[in-house]
């Protein structure tokens, strides 16, 4: 799917800077930051870039293909769009824009339970090809209803979270009033006034809400009581019992996201998971934990022939995608990169990101002489230890 490539923003870094200029600071900080001192946020990317690839220049080269088959589906690219909560805070209708981008480019889009579009809308946009990320409701009836709504729109891949037993400590979000309930301060109001394009779009489309959860939310809650309701509705810690219950009530593919150890990988596979996403939630949960790429290495060594192993966290560019796939992940997901694009360019942002990532990834593969995504590990010079 081609579009008019905007040469003013030829990289994700350019889109990030434009997003920072265009949206209020509190919205950009929510998107851009991790937790505590942002240590793991930065290491996630820097350690991906420690991987080195070996070029083979004097060889026959027949061309390349980015097509990748996972979970019985062939996708046109070896990456998808990761789930991000409150996408509509950064840019109105961001969830719908990115779902459409994913559908048009034949890649998976993962909708978060706390996204700003509902299951039915995303299911319709993607003709059921989206994936759904489930947080963990305390009431089984809500969980089962969410699963049924996914089935009703044709969604066949369910992603459950392992890495949010508690919410990360995020000082900038607290300072900006992005807690539950949120606080609107004079500083925030001034930031909105300095972002007129964002303000007008938000005024037109309305304040972002957790639309998937609206059927379960009591009517006319004020912000304080909404916070109490959300805290009472979700219990973040994943247990064997929860996995077993979901597995027994879901006949589609089941993926566990947030796996960072061999022990957890062994447990979820034994309980019937069809795949895992190695992740540390983009550095937003455990600042002193391992990076995702470092956690990937032993998991691949022990489970690569037993399940589908994917990765997110720290992947920002097409060259990062190449390094992660060369490190034997079978597929990967990017969140912030796509949100920088939409925040910078609105409805054209997702397409701009797709073009950047595919151009960069193709250039790396052509440079090293790799024809197929599955062959990338053969071009790796060293591993992250």
SVG drawing of the C-alpha trace seen along z (x, -y; Angstrom):
<svg xmlns="http://www.w3.org/2000/svg" viewBox="-26 -29 59 57">
<polyline fill="none" stroke="black" stroke-width="0.4" points="0.0,0.0 1.8,-3.1 1.3,-6.7 3.0,-10.0 6.1,-9.7 6.8,-12.9 10.6,-13.7 10.5,-16.1 10.2,-13.2 12.4,-10.4 13.1,-8.7 11.3,-7.8 13.5,-10.3 12.2,-13.1 8.6,-12.0 9.3,-11.9 10.6,-15.5 7.6,-16.6 5.2,-14.8 6.9,-16.6 6.3,-19.9 2.7,-19.2 1.0,-17.6 0.8,-18.8 3.8,-18.0 1.7,-15.8 0.6,-13.7 4.1,-13.4 5.6,-12.5 3.0,-9.7 4.1,-8.3 7.8,-8.9 8.7,-7.9 9.2,-4.7 9.3,-4.4 11.5,-5.6 14.7,-7.0 14.0,-5.6 17.1,-3.3 15.5,-0.3 13.7,-2.4 17.0,-3.5 18.9,-0.2 16.1,1.6 17.1,-0.2 20.9,-0.6 21.4,3.2 19.4,4.0 21.9,1.8 24.9,3.7 24.1,6.6 26.3,6.7 25.5,8.1 28.0,9.6 27.5,8.6 28.1,11.1 28.9,9.0 30.3,11.5 27.4,13.7 24.4,14.4 21.4,12.3 18.0,13.1 16.0,10.4 14.3,10.3 10.9,11.0 9.6,9.5 6.7,12.0 6.5,13.9 4.3,16.7 3.4,17.0 0.5,18.7 -0.6,20.1 -1.0,16.6 1.2,15.0 1.9,11.4 3.5,9.0 6.0,7.7 7.7,9.3 6.4,6.8 3.1,5.5 1.7,2.6 2.0,3.1 -0.9,2.3 -0.8,-1.1 -3.4,-2.3 -5.0,-5.7 -3.8,-6.1 -6.5,-8.8 -4.8,-11.0 -1.8,-11.4 -3.9,-11.9 -7.7,-11.6 -8.7,-8.4 -5.2,-7.1 -6.4,-3.5 -8.6,-3.6 -5.9,-5.2 -3.4,-2.5 -5.9,0.4 -6.6,-0.8 -2.8,-1.1 -2.3,2.5 -5.2,3.9 -4.0,2.1 -0.5,3.4 -1.4,6.9 0.2,6.8 -1.4,7.4 -2.7,4.5 -3.1,5.3 -5.9,3.4 -5.5,2.8 -8.4,3.3 -7.7,-0.3 -7.4,-1.6 -9.6,-4.4 -11.5,-2.4 -13.8,0.5 -13.5,4.1 -16.4,3.8 -14.9,0.8 -11.4,2.3 -12.9,5.7 -14.9,4.0 -11.9,1.9 -9.6,5.0 -12.3,7.6 -11.4,9.5 -7.7,9.6 -6.7,7.5 -5.4,9.1 -6.8,8.2 -4.8,7.6 -6.6,8.5 -6.0,6.9 -7.3,9.0 -10.8,8.1 -11.5,9.2 -14.9,10.5 -15.1,13.5 -18.3,12.3 -16.5,9.3 -13.6,11.5 -15.9,13.9 -18.0,11.1 -14.8,9.5 -13.8,12.9 -17.3,13.3 -17.1,9.8 -13.8,10.8 -15.3,14.0 -18.3,12.1 -16.2,9.7 -13.9,12.5 -10.8,11.8 -8.8,15.0 -5.7,14.0 -5.9,13.1 -2.9,11.6 -2.8,11.7 -0.4,9.7 2.1,11.1 4.2,8.0 1.7,5.7 1.2,7.1 1.4,3.5 1.6,0.2 5.1,-1.2 6.1,-4.2 6.1,-7.0 7.1,-10.4 6.4,-12.5 2.8,-11.1 2.3,-11.9 3.7,-15.4 1.5,-15.9 -1.7,-14.8 -2.0,-11.7 -3.1,-9.5 -6.5,-7.9 -8.4,-10.1 -6.5,-12.7 -5.8,-16.2 -6.3,-19.2 -3.8,-21.9 -3.1,-25.4 0.2,-24.0 -1.8,-21.4 -4.3,-24.0 -1.4,-26.2 0.1,-23.1 -3.2,-22.5 -3.5,-26.1 0.0,-25.9 -1.1,-22.8 -4.0,-24.2 -4.1,-21.5 -4.3,-18.7 -6.8,-20.8 -9.2,-21.3 -9.1,-17.6 -9.7,-16.6 -12.6,-19.1 -14.1,-17.7 -13.8,-14.0 -14.3,-14.4 -12.3,-13.4 -10.7,-10.0 -12.3,-7.2 -11.8,-3.5 -14.4,-2.6 -14.1,1.2 -15.0,0.9 -18.0,-1.4 -20.6,1.4 -19.3,2.4 -18.9,-1.2 -21.7,-2.7 -23.3,-5.7 -22.4,-9.3 -19.3,-8.5 -17.2,-11.5 -13.4,-11.3 -12.8,-10.4 -15.3,-7.5 -14.0,-6.4 -10.6,-5.9 -12.1,-3.8 -14.1,-1.7 -11.0,-1.0 -8.9,0.0 -11.7,2.4 -12.2,3.8 -8.7,4.9 -6.3,7.2 -3.0,7.2 -1.2,10.3 -1.3,13.2 -1.7,16.6 -1.8,20.2 -5.4,20.3 -6.2,17.3 -4.3,18.7 -6.1,22.0 -9.5,20.4 -8.9,18.3 -7.4,21.2 -10.6,23.2 -12.8,20.4 -10.9,19.3 -10.5,21.5 -8.4,19.1 -4.7,18.5 -3.5,17.6 -0.3,15.4 1.2,14.4 3.0,11.0 5.6,9.8 7.6,13.1 11.1,12.3 12.4,15.6 12.7,19.2 10.7,20.3 7.7,18.2 8.0,19.4 7.9,23.0 4.8,22.4 2.7,20.7 3.6,23.2 2.6,26.0 -0.7,24.3 -1.4,24.2 -0.2,20.9 0.4,20.9 3.2,18.3 4.9,15.7 6.0,12.1 9.2,11.4 8.8,7.9 9.3,5.6 6.4,3.4 8.6,0.9 10.6,0.1 7.4,-1.1 7.3,1.4 10.7,2.6 13.5,0.1 16.2,2.4 15.1,5.5 16.7,7.1 16.2,5.6 13.9,7.5 16.7,8.4 18.8,9.8 15.9,11.9 15.2,13.2 18.5,15.0 18.0,17.9 14.3,18.2 15.1,18.7 17.8,21.3 15.4,23.4 12.0,22.9 12.5,21.9 11.4,25.3 8.4,25.5 6.5,22.3 6.3,19.0 8.6,16.5 8.1,12.8 9.5,9.6 8.6,6.0 10.3,3.2 13.0,0.9 12.4,1.5 12.3,-1.9 13.5,-1.5 13.9,0.9 17.5,1.6 16.3,2.5 13.8,4.9 16.6,6.6 18.7,7.0 15.9,8.5 15.0,10.9 18.7,11.8 18.7,12.6 16.1,15.3 12.8,13.6 10.3,14.8 8.3,11.6 8.3,8.2 6.0,5.4 6.6,1.6 4.4,-0.8 6.0,-4.2 7.3,-4.5 3.8,-4.2 2.4,-6.6 5.1,-9.2 4.0,-8.9 0.3,-9.5 1.0,-12.2 3.2,-14.0 1.2,-13.5 -2.3,-12.4 -4.1,-10.1 -1.0,-9.8 1.3,-8.9 0.9,-5.2 1.6,-4.9 4.7,-7.1 6.0,-4.8 5.4,-1.7 7.3,-3.2 10.3,-4.2 10.5,-0.8 10.1,1.2 12.7,-0.9 15.2,-0.6 14.7,3.1 15.0,3.8 18.2,1.8 19.8,3.8 18.8,7.1 20.1,6.0 23.3,4.7 24.1,8.0 22.9,10.2 19.9,11.7 16.9,12.8 14.4,14.1 13.5,12.9 14.1,16.4 17.7,16.3 18.7,13.2 20.2,15.2 22.9,16.5 24.2,12.9 24.7,12.2 28.2,11.5 27.7,11.8 25.0,12.3 23.9,10.3 25.2,12.3"/>
</svg>
